[in-house]
Amino acid sequence: MSFEELPELLTIREVTHLLNVHPNTLRNWEKEGLIHVVRIGPRRDRRYEKQTIRKIMHHK
């Protein structure tokens, strides 16, 4: 699946694979205010906007 075919909101697992980082890295970035997270559902699961991840990928 290409990046363009991914949904607009990505799971933590999808993002860790795309950026090749540990899930805790994403959680720390969130705590530090470096990345915006969308919370969904009653469990408040994290989702990451595809446009945000695209920007990070281009700056690596």
PDB file of N, CA, C, O and CB in Angstrom:
ATOM      1  N   MET A   1       0.848  -1.177   0.000  1.00  0.00           N
ATOM      2  CA  MET A   1       0.000   0.000   0.000  1.00  0.00           C
ATOM      3  C   MET A   1       0.892   1.238   0.000  1.00  0.00           C
ATOM      4  O   MET A   1       1.828   1.328   0.793  1.00  0.00           O
ATOM      5  CB  MET A   1      -0.964   0.000   1.223  1.00  0.00           C
ATOM      6  N   SER A   2       0.610   2.175  -0.871  1.00  0.00           N
ATOM      7  CA  SER A   2       1.390   3.406  -0.930  1.00  0.00           C
ATOM      8  C   SER A   2       0.919   4.373   0.153  1.00  0.00           C
ATOM      9  O   SER A   2      -0.153   4.214   0.738  1.00  0.00           O
ATOM     10  CB  SER A   2       1.278   4.058  -2.328  1.00  0.00           C
ATOM     11  N   PHE A   3       1.747   5.370   0.398  1.00  0.00           N
ATOM     12  CA  PHE A   3       1.403   6.375   1.407  1.00  0.00           C
ATOM     13  C   PHE A   3       0.090   7.059   1.063  1.00  0.00           C
ATOM     14  O   PHE A   3      -0.724   7.322   1.948  1.00  0.00           O
ATOM     15  CB  PHE A   3       2.522   7.417   1.534  1.00  0.00           C
ATOM     16  N   GLU A   4      -0.120   7.346  -0.206  1.00  0.00           N
ATOM     17  CA  GLU A   4      -1.334   8.044  -0.634  1.00  0.00           C
ATOM     18  C   GLU A   4      -2.594   7.217  -0.399  1.00  0.00           C
ATOM     19  O   GLU A   4      -3.677   7.782  -0.250  1.00  0.00           O
ATOM     20  CB  GLU A   4      -1.232   8.406  -2.101  1.00  0.00           C
ATOM     21  N   GLU A   5      -2.475   5.909  -0.364  1.00  0.00           N
ATOM     22  CA  GLU A   5      -3.631   5.032  -0.157  1.00  0.00           C
ATOM     23  C   GLU A   5      -4.004   4.868   1.317  1.00  0.00           C
ATOM     24  O   GLU A   5      -5.063   4.324   1.630  1.00  0.00           O
ATOM     25  CB  GLU A   5      -3.352   3.674  -0.756  1.00  0.00           C
ATOM     26  N   LEU A   6      -3.149   5.330   2.212  1.00  0.00           N
ATOM     27  CA  LEU A   6      -3.429   5.225   3.641  1.00  0.00           C
ATOM     28  C   LEU A   6      -4.585   6.147   4.024  1.00  0.00           C
ATOM     29  O   LEU A   6      -4.825   7.150   3.350  1.00  0.00           O
ATOM     30  CB  LEU A   6      -2.173   5.567   4.466  1.00  0.00           C
ATOM     31  N   PRO A   7      -5.307   5.815   5.107  1.00  0.00           N
ATOM     32  CA  PRO A   7      -6.400   6.692   5.565  1.00  0.00           C
ATOM     33  C   PRO A   7      -5.850   8.020   6.076  1.00  0.00           C
ATOM     34  O   PRO A   7      -4.651   8.143   6.327  1.00  0.00           O
ATOM     35  CB  PRO A   7      -7.226   6.000   6.676  1.00  0.00           C
ATOM     36  N   GLU A   8      -6.712   8.998   6.227  1.00  0.00           N
ATOM     37  CA  GLU A   8      -6.299  10.328   6.685  1.00  0.00           C
ATOM     38  C   GLU A   8      -5.831  10.315   8.140  1.00  0.00           C
ATOM     39  O   GLU A   8      -4.976  11.117   8.518  1.00  0.00           O
ATOM     40  CB  GLU A   8      -7.448  11.315   6.525  1.00  0.00           C
ATOM     41  N   LEU A   9      -6.378   9.417   8.957  1.00  0.00           N
ATOM     42  CA  LEU A   9      -5.944   9.268  10.345  1.00  0.00           C
ATOM     43  C   LEU A   9      -5.224   7.932  10.482  1.00  0.00           C
ATOM     44  O   LEU A   9      -5.792   6.878  10.195  1.00  0.00           O
ATOM     45  CB  LEU A   9      -7.157   9.358  11.335  1.00  0.00           C
ATOM     46  N   LEU A  10      -3.970   7.986  10.922  1.00  0.00           N
ATOM     47  CA  LEU A  10      -3.131   6.802  11.005  1.00  0.00           C
ATOM     48  C   LEU A  10      -2.994   6.320  12.448  1.00  0.00           C
ATOM     49  O   LEU A  10      -2.990   7.121  13.383  1.00  0.00           O
ATOM     50  CB  LEU A  10      -1.755   7.089  10.412  1.00  0.00           C
ATOM     51  N   THR A  11      -2.882   5.019  12.614  1.00  0.00           N
ATOM     52  CA  THR A  11      -2.688   4.433  13.940  1.00  0.00           C
ATOM     53  C   THR A  11      -1.234   4.607  14.363  1.00  0.00           C
ATOM     54  O   THR A  11      -0.362   4.921  13.553  1.00  0.00           O
ATOM     55  CB  THR A  11      -3.086   2.929  13.948  1.00  0.00           C
ATOM     56  N   ILE A  12      -1.002   4.397  15.634  1.00  0.00           N
ATOM     57  CA  ILE A  12       0.363   4.488  16.148  1.00  0.00           C
ATOM     58  C   ILE A  12       1.244   3.431  15.478  1.00  0.00           C
ATOM     59  O   ILE A  12       2.416   3.691  15.202  1.00  0.00           O
ATOM     60  CB  ILE A  12       0.381   4.314  17.690  1.00  0.00           C
ATOM     61  N   ARG A  13       0.707   2.272  15.222  1.00  0.00           N
ATOM     62  CA  ARG A  13       1.467   1.202  14.564  1.00  0.00           C
ATOM     63  C   ARG A  13       1.869   1.614  13.147  1.00  0.00           C
ATOM     64  O   ARG A  13       3.012   1.411  12.737  1.00  0.00           O
ATOM     65  CB  ARG A  13       0.639  -0.102  14.522  1.00  0.00           C
ATOM     66  N   GLU A  14       0.927   2.191  12.406  1.00  0.00           N
ATOM     67  CA  GLU A  14       1.232   2.631  11.040  1.00  0.00           C
ATOM     68  C   GLU A  14       2.330   3.688  11.039  1.00  0.00           C
ATOM     69  O   GLU A  14       3.236   3.657  10.206  1.00  0.00           O
ATOM     70  CB  GLU A  14      -0.029   3.183  10.357  1.00  0.00           C
ATOM     71  N   VAL A  15       2.240   4.616  11.975  1.00  0.00           N
ATOM     72  CA  VAL A  15       3.217   5.701  12.028  1.00  0.00           C
ATOM     73  C   VAL A  15       4.592   5.196  12.450  1.00  0.00           C
ATOM     74  O   VAL A  15       5.605   5.644  11.914  1.00  0.00           O
ATOM     75  CB  VAL A  15       2.745   6.789  12.986  1.00  0.00           C
ATOM     76  N   THR A  16       4.637   4.273  13.402  1.00  0.00           N
ATOM     77  CA  THR A  16       5.939   3.743  13.816  1.00  0.00           C
ATOM     78  C   THR A  16       6.633   3.048  12.645  1.00  0.00           C
ATOM     79  O   THR A  16       7.854   3.133  12.512  1.00  0.00           O
ATOM     80  CB  THR A  16       5.774   2.762  14.997  1.00  0.00           C
ATOM     81  N   HIS A  17       5.873   2.370  11.805  1.00  0.00           N
ATOM     82  CA  HIS A  17       6.466   1.722  10.632  1.00  0.00           C
ATOM     83  C   HIS A  17       6.923   2.745   9.599  1.00  0.00           C
ATOM     84  O   HIS A  17       7.990   2.597   9.004  1.00  0.00           O
ATOM     85  CB  HIS A  17       5.465   0.755   9.999  1.00  0.00           C
ATOM     86  N   LEU A  18       6.123   3.776   9.388  1.00  0.00           N
ATOM     87  CA  LEU A  18       6.480   4.796   8.391  1.00  0.00           C
ATOM     88  C   LEU A  18       7.724   5.589   8.794  1.00  0.00           C
ATOM     89  O   LEU A  18       8.572   5.896   7.957  1.00  0.00           O
ATOM     90  CB  LEU A  18       5.310   5.754   8.180  1.00  0.00           C
ATOM     91  N   LEU A  19       7.823   5.917  10.086  1.00  0.00           N
ATOM     92  CA  LEU A  19       8.924   6.754  10.561  1.00  0.00           C
ATOM     93  C   LEU A  19      10.079   5.943  11.144  1.00  0.00           C
ATOM     94  O   LEU A  19      11.140   6.487  11.448  1.00  0.00           O
ATOM     95  CB  LEU A  19       8.417   7.722  11.600  1.00  0.00           C
ATOM     96  N   ASN A  20       9.862   4.650  11.294  1.00  0.00           N
ATOM     97  CA  ASN A  20      10.879   3.759  11.872  1.00  0.00           C
ATOM     98  C   ASN A  20      11.304   4.247  13.262  1.00  0.00           C
ATOM     99  O   ASN A  20      12.492   4.395  13.551  1.00  0.00           O
ATOM    100  CB  ASN A  20      12.113   3.671  10.940  1.00  0.00           C
ATOM    101  N   VAL A  21      10.303   4.493  14.111  1.00  0.00           N
ATOM    102  CA  VAL A  21      10.548   4.906  15.494  1.00  0.00           C
ATOM    103  C   VAL A  21       9.739   4.008  16.433  1.00  0.00           C
ATOM    104  O   VAL A  21       8.801   3.334  16.008  1.00  0.00           O
ATOM    105  CB  VAL A  21      10.174   6.412  15.705  1.00  0.00           C
ATOM    106  N   HIS A  22      10.108   4.008  17.686  1.00  0.00           N
ATOM    107  CA  HIS A  22       9.403   3.241  18.709  1.00  0.00           C
ATOM    108  C   HIS A  22       8.116   3.974  19.093  1.00  0.00           C
ATOM    109  O   HIS A  22       8.077   5.204  19.055  1.00  0.00           O
ATOM    110  CB  HIS A  22      10.307   3.016  19.958  1.00  0.00           C
ATOM    111  N   PRO A  23       7.063   3.238  19.463  1.00  0.00           N
ATOM    112  CA  PRO A  23       5.823   3.911  19.890  1.00  0.00           C
ATOM    113  C   PRO A  23       6.035   4.925  21.013  1.00  0.00           C
ATOM    114  O   PRO A  23       5.366   5.958  21.052  1.00  0.00           O
ATOM    115  CB  PRO A  23       4.816   2.882  20.342  1.00  0.00           C
ATOM    116  N   ASN A  24       6.959   4.634  21.920  1.00  0.00           N
ATOM    117  CA  ASN A  24       7.223   5.584  23.010  1.00  0.00           C
ATOM    118  C   ASN A  24       7.784   6.901  22.485  1.00  0.00           C
ATOM    119  O   ASN A  24       7.571   7.949  23.094  1.00  0.00           O
ATOM    120  CB  ASN A  24       8.196   4.974  24.020  1.00  0.00           C
ATOM    121  N   THR A  25       8.491   6.860  21.375  1.00  0.00           N
ATOM    122  CA  THR A  25       8.999   8.089  20.768  1.00  0.00           C
ATOM    123  C   THR A  25       7.830   8.978  20.363  1.00  0.00           C
ATOM    124  O   THR A  25       7.847  10.183  20.613  1.00  0.00           O
ATOM    125  CB  THR A  25       9.895   7.774  19.541  1.00  0.00           C
ATOM    126  N   LEU A  26       6.819   8.387  19.738  1.00  0.00           N
ATOM    127  CA  LEU A  26       5.641   9.159  19.347  1.00  0.00           C
ATOM    128  C   LEU A  26       4.924   9.716  20.570  1.00  0.00           C
ATOM    129  O   LEU A  26       4.465  10.859  20.555  1.00  0.00           O
ATOM    130  CB  LEU A  26       4.682   8.294  18.523  1.00  0.00           C
ATOM    131  N   ARG A  27       4.826   8.926  21.615  1.00  0.00           N
ATOM    132  CA  ARG A  27       4.169   9.391  22.843  1.00  0.00           C
ATOM    133  C   ARG A  27       4.945  10.559  23.460  1.00  0.00           C
ATOM    134  O   ARG A  27       4.352  11.527  23.935  1.00  0.00           O
ATOM    135  CB  ARG A  27       4.044   8.233  23.863  1.00  0.00           C
ATOM    136  N   ASN A  28       6.276  10.455  23.447  1.00  0.00           N
ATOM    137  CA  ASN A  28       7.110  11.539  23.980  1.00  0.00           C
ATOM    138  C   ASN A  28       6.976  12.801  23.135  1.00  0.00           C
ATOM    139  O   ASN A  28       6.895  13.902  23.678  1.00  0.00           O
ATOM    140  CB  ASN A  28       8.581  11.103  24.042  1.00  0.00           C
ATOM    141  N   TRP A  29       6.953  12.652  21.822  1.00  0.00           N
ATOM    142  CA  TRP A  29       6.767  13.812  20.945  1.00  0.00           C
ATOM    143  C   TRP A  29       5.445  14.503  21.254  1.00  0.00           C
ATOM    144  O   TRP A  29       5.351  15.730  21.239  1.00  0.00           O
ATOM    145  CB  TRP A  29       6.814  13.386  19.461  1.00  0.00           C
ATOM    146  N   GLU A  30       4.421  13.689  21.538  1.00  0.00           N
ATOM    147  CA  GLU A  30       3.118  14.262  21.890  1.00  0.00           C
ATOM    148  C   GLU A  30       3.228  15.060  23.195  1.00  0.00           C
ATOM    149  O   GLU A  30       2.753  16.193  23.269  1.00  0.00           O
ATOM    150  CB  GLU A  30       2.048  13.142  22.027  1.00  0.00           C
ATOM    151  N   LYS A  31       3.853  14.473  24.223  1.00  0.00           N
ATOM    152  CA  LYS A  31       4.005  15.147  25.518  1.00  0.00           C
ATOM    153  C   LYS A  31       4.783  16.448  25.390  1.00  0.00           C
ATOM    154  O   LYS A  31       4.503  17.423  26.088  1.00  0.00           O
ATOM    155  CB  LYS A  31       4.703  14.227  26.514  1.00  0.00           C
ATOM    156  N   GLU A  32       5.776  16.453  24.480  1.00  0.00           N
ATOM    157  CA  GLU A  32       6.619  17.628  24.283  1.00  0.00           C
ATOM    158  C   GLU A  32       5.973  18.661  23.354  1.00  0.00           C
ATOM    159  O   GLU A  32       6.516  19.746  23.143  1.00  0.00           O
ATOM    160  CB  GLU A  32       7.966  17.205  23.723  1.00  0.00           C
ATOM    161  N   GLY A  33       4.814  18.311  22.806  1.00  0.00           N
ATOM    162  CA  GLY A  33       4.121  19.233  21.920  1.00  0.00           C
ATOM    163  C   GLY A  33       4.695  19.284  20.514  1.00  0.00           C
ATOM    164  O   GLY A  33       4.429  20.229  19.771  1.00  0.00           O
ATOM    165  N   LEU A  34       5.477  18.285  20.142  1.00  0.00           N
ATOM    166  CA  LEU A  34       6.102  18.267  18.817  1.00  0.00           C
ATOM    167  C   LEU A  34       5.214  17.681  17.732  1.00  0.00           C
ATOM    168  O   LEU A  34       5.458  17.880  16.542  1.00  0.00           O
ATOM    169  CB  LEU A  34       7.378  17.493  18.874  1.00  0.00           C
ATOM    170  N   ILE A  35       4.181  16.958  18.149  1.00  0.00           N
ATOM    171  CA  ILE A  35       3.284  16.324  17.185  1.00  0.00           C
ATOM    172  C   ILE A  35       1.863  16.395  17.731  1.00  0.00           C
ATOM    173  O   ILE A  35       1.624  16.203  18.924  1.00  0.00           O
ATOM    174  CB  ILE A  35       3.704  14.842  16.904  1.00  0.00           C
ATOM    175  N   HIS A  36       0.933  16.673  16.832  1.00  0.00           N
ATOM    176  CA  HIS A  36      -0.476  16.752  17.221  1.00  0.00           C
ATOM    177  C   HIS A  36      -1.119  15.369  17.119  1.00  0.00           C
ATOM    178  O   HIS A  36      -0.909  14.648  16.143  1.00  0.00           O
ATOM    179  CB  HIS A  36      -1.237  17.775  16.330  1.00  0.00           C
ATOM    180  N   VAL A  37      -1.892  15.011  18.121  1.00  0.00           N
ATOM    181  CA  VAL A  37      -2.560  13.717  18.165  1.00  0.00           C
ATOM    182  C   VAL A  37      -4.063  13.937  18.250  1.00  0.00           C
ATOM    183  O   VAL A  37      -4.536  14.807  18.981  1.00  0.00           O
ATOM    184  CB  VAL A  37      -2.056  12.869  19.364  1.00  0.00           C
ATOM    185  N   VAL A  38      -4.805  13.141  17.495  1.00  0.00           N
ATOM    186  CA  VAL A  38      -6.260  13.156  17.548  1.00  0.00           C
ATOM    187  C   VAL A  38      -6.678  11.961  18.395  1.00  0.00           C
ATOM    188  O   VAL A  38      -6.234  10.840  18.147  1.00  0.00           O
ATOM    189  CB  VAL A  38      -6.906  13.105  16.103  1.00  0.00           C
ATOM    190  N   ARG A  39      -7.515  12.188  19.380  1.00  0.00           N
ATOM    191  CA  ARG A  39      -7.999  11.095  20.226  1.00  0.00           C
ATOM    192  C   ARG A  39      -9.387  10.690  19.759  1.00  0.00           C
ATOM    193  O   ARG A  39     -10.258  11.535  19.552  1.00  0.00           O
ATOM    194  CB  ARG A  39      -8.020  11.509  21.731  1.00  0.00           C
ATOM    195  N   ILE A  40      -9.584   9.369  19.591  1.00  0.00           N
ATOM    196  CA  ILE A  40     -10.889   8.890  19.127  1.00  0.00           C
ATOM    197  C   ILE A  40     -11.404   7.775  20.027  1.00  0.00           C
ATOM    198  O   ILE A  40     -10.635   7.079  20.690  1.00  0.00           O
ATOM    199  CB  ILE A  40     -10.799   8.397  17.672  1.00  0.00           C
ATOM    200  N   GLY A  41     -12.713   7.625  20.031  1.00  0.00           N
ATOM    201  CA  GLY A  41     -13.360   6.519  20.735  1.00  0.00           C
ATOM    202  C   GLY A  41     -13.327   6.642  22.245  1.00  0.00           C
ATOM    203  O   GLY A  41     -12.688   7.538  22.796  1.00  0.00           O
ATOM    204  N   PRO A  42     -14.025   5.729  22.908  1.00  0.00           N
ATOM    205  CA  PRO A  42     -14.094   5.762  24.372  1.00  0.00           C
ATOM    206  C   PRO A  42     -12.742   5.467  25.034  1.00  0.00           C
ATOM    207  O   PRO A  42     -12.498   5.886  26.165  1.00  0.00           O
ATOM    208  CB  PRO A  42     -15.130   4.761  24.861  1.00  0.00           C
ATOM    209  N   ARG A  43     -11.864   4.740  24.322  1.00  0.00           N
ATOM    210  CA  ARG A  43     -10.541   4.453  24.892  1.00  0.00           C
ATOM    211  C   ARG A  43      -9.547   5.583  24.647  1.00  0.00           C
ATOM    212  O   ARG A  43      -8.416   5.552  25.133  1.00  0.00           O
ATOM    213  CB  ARG A  43      -9.992   3.159  24.309  1.00  0.00           C
ATOM    214  N   ARG A  44     -10.001   6.608  23.864  1.00  0.00           N
ATOM    215  CA  ARG A  44      -9.148   7.755  23.548  1.00  0.00           C
ATOM    216  C   ARG A  44      -7.872   7.329  22.830  1.00  0.00           C
ATOM    217  O   ARG A  44      -6.783   7.819  23.129  1.00  0.00           O
ATOM    218  CB  ARG A  44      -8.794   8.515  24.821  1.00  0.00           C
ATOM    219  N   ASP A  45      -8.025   6.401  21.870  1.00  0.00           N
ATOM    220  CA  ASP A  45      -6.894   5.923  21.073  1.00  0.00           C
ATOM    221  C   ASP A  45      -6.276   7.072  20.294  1.00  0.00           C
ATOM    222  O   ASP A  45      -6.968   7.993  19.861  1.00  0.00           O
ATOM    223  CB  ASP A  45      -7.335   4.804  20.112  1.00  0.00           C
ATOM    224  N   ARG A  46      -4.962   7.002  20.125  1.00  0.00           N
ATOM    225  CA  ARG A  46      -4.242   8.022  19.368  1.00  0.00           C
ATOM    226  C   ARG A  46      -4.374   7.771  17.873  1.00  0.00           C
ATOM    227  O   ARG A  46      -4.321   6.634  17.405  1.00  0.00           O
ATOM    228  CB  ARG A  46      -2.762   8.053  19.774  1.00  0.00           C
ATOM    229  N   ARG A  47      -4.548   8.862  17.142  1.00  0.00           N
ATOM    230  CA  ARG A  47      -4.497   8.826  15.682  1.00  0.00           C
ATOM    231  C   ARG A  47      -3.688  10.031  15.236  1.00  0.00           C
ATOM    232  O   ARG A  47      -3.734  11.097  15.850  1.00  0.00           O
ATOM    233  CB  ARG A  47      -5.939   8.829  15.042  1.00  0.00           C
ATOM    234  N   TYR A  48      -2.959   9.841  14.173  1.00  0.00           N
ATOM    235  CA  TYR A  48      -2.069  10.867  13.657  1.00  0.00           C
ATOM    236  C   TYR A  48      -2.525  11.268  12.262  1.00  0.00           C
ATOM    237  O   TYR A  48      -2.811  10.410  11.427  1.00  0.00           O
ATOM    238  CB  TYR A  48      -0.605  10.373  13.637  1.00  0.00           C
ATOM    239  N   GLU A  49      -2.593  12.567  12.012  1.00  0.00           N
ATOM    240  CA  GLU A  49      -3.035  13.047  10.717  1.00  0.00           C
ATOM    241  C   GLU A  49      -1.957  12.764   9.666  1.00  0.00           C
ATOM    242  O   GLU A  49      -0.772  13.019   9.884  1.00  0.00           O
ATOM    243  CB  GLU A  49      -3.363  14.558  10.778  1.00  0.00           C
ATOM    244  N   LYS A  50      -2.391  12.241   8.544  1.00  0.00           N
ATOM    245  CA  LYS A  50      -1.462  11.862   7.483  1.00  0.00           C
ATOM    246  C   LYS A  50      -0.623  13.055   7.024  1.00  0.00           C
ATOM    247  O   LYS A  50       0.566  12.898   6.748  1.00  0.00           O
ATOM    248  CB  LYS A  50      -2.227  11.272   6.298  1.00  0.00           C
ATOM    249  N   GLN A  51      -1.218  14.230   6.939  1.00  0.00           N
ATOM    250  CA  GLN A  51      -0.475  15.403   6.484  1.00  0.00           C
ATOM    251  C   GLN A  51       0.666  15.747   7.440  1.00  0.00           C
ATOM    252  O   GLN A  51       1.725  16.192   6.997  1.00  0.00           O
ATOM    253  CB  GLN A  51      -1.415  16.599   6.341  1.00  0.00           C
ATOM    254  N   THR A  52       0.467  15.546   8.738  1.00  0.00           N
ATOM    255  CA  THR A  52       1.514  15.802   9.724  1.00  0.00           C
ATOM    256  C   THR A  52       2.660  14.815   9.549  1.00  0.00           C
ATOM    257  O   THR A  52       3.828  15.201   9.588  1.00  0.00           O
ATOM    258  CB  THR A  52       0.949  15.715  11.152  1.00  0.00           C
ATOM    259  N   ILE A  53       2.330  13.550   9.357  1.00  0.00           N
ATOM    260  CA  ILE A  53       3.354  12.517   9.187  1.00  0.00           C
ATOM    261  C   ILE A  53       4.122  12.746   7.895  1.00  0.00           C
ATOM    262  O   ILE A  53       5.332  12.523   7.849  1.00  0.00           O
ATOM    263  CB  ILE A  53       2.720  11.110   9.190  1.00  0.00           C
ATOM    264  N   ARG A  54       3.442  13.186   6.849  1.00  0.00           N
ATOM    265  CA  ARG A  54       4.102  13.482   5.577  1.00  0.00           C
ATOM    266  C   ARG A  54       5.173  14.571   5.784  1.00  0.00           C
ATOM    267  O   ARG A  54       6.277  14.464   5.252  1.00  0.00           O
ATOM    268  CB  ARG A  54       3.055  13.936   4.509  1.00  0.00           C
ATOM    269  N   LYS A  55       4.843  15.610   6.553  1.00  0.00           N
ATOM    270  CA  LYS A  55       5.800  16.692   6.819  1.00  0.00           C
ATOM    271  C   LYS A  55       7.025  16.154   7.561  1.00  0.00           C
ATOM    272  O   LYS A  55       8.158  16.517   7.247  1.00  0.00           O
ATOM    273  CB  LYS A  55       5.130  17.821   7.639  1.00  0.00           C
ATOM    274  N   ILE A  56       6.789  15.298   8.536  1.00  0.00           N
ATOM    275  CA  ILE A  56       7.906  14.733   9.302  1.00  0.00           C
ATOM    276  C   ILE A  56       8.781  13.875   8.400  1.00  0.00           C
ATOM    277  O   ILE A  56      10.007  13.925   8.499  1.00  0.00           O
ATOM    278  CB  ILE A  56       7.387  13.898  10.495  1.00  0.00           C
ATOM    279  N   MET A  57       8.173  13.097   7.534  1.00  0.00           N
ATOM    280  CA  MET A  57       8.921  12.224   6.623  1.00  0.00           C
ATOM    281  C   MET A  57       9.820  13.039   5.697  1.00  0.00           C
ATOM    282  O   MET A  57      10.927  12.607   5.372  1.00  0.00           O
ATOM    283  CB  MET A  57       7.957  11.361   5.793  1.00  0.00           C
ATOM    284  N   HIS A  58       9.363  14.189   5.279  1.00  0.00           N
ATOM    285  CA  HIS A  58      10.145  15.025   4.366  1.00  0.00           C
ATOM    286  C   HIS A  58      11.260  15.784   5.082  1.00  0.00           C
ATOM    287  O   HIS A  58      12.179  16.280   4.430  1.00  0.00           O
ATOM    288  CB  HIS A  58       9.233  16.010   3.657  1.00  0.00           C
ATOM    289  N   HIS A  59      11.196  15.883   6.400  1.00  0.00           N
ATOM    290  CA  HIS A  59      12.232  16.576   7.158  1.00  0.00           C
ATOM    291  C   HIS A  59      13.271  15.639   7.746  1.00  0.00           C
ATOM    292  O   HIS A  59      14.246  16.090   8.346  1.00  0.00           O
ATOM    293  CB  HIS A  59      11.607  17.371   8.256  1.00  0.00           C
ATOM    294  N   LYS A  60      13.073  14.351   7.579  1.00  0.00           N
ATOM    295  CA  LYS A  60      14.042  13.377   8.132  1.00  0.00           C
ATOM    296  C   LYS A  60      15.265  13.293   7.270  1.00  0.00           C
ATOM    297  O   LYS A  60      16.183  12.531   7.574  1.00  0.00           O
ATOM    298  CB  LYS A  60      13.414  11.990   8.266  1.00  0.00           C
TER     299      LYS A  60
END
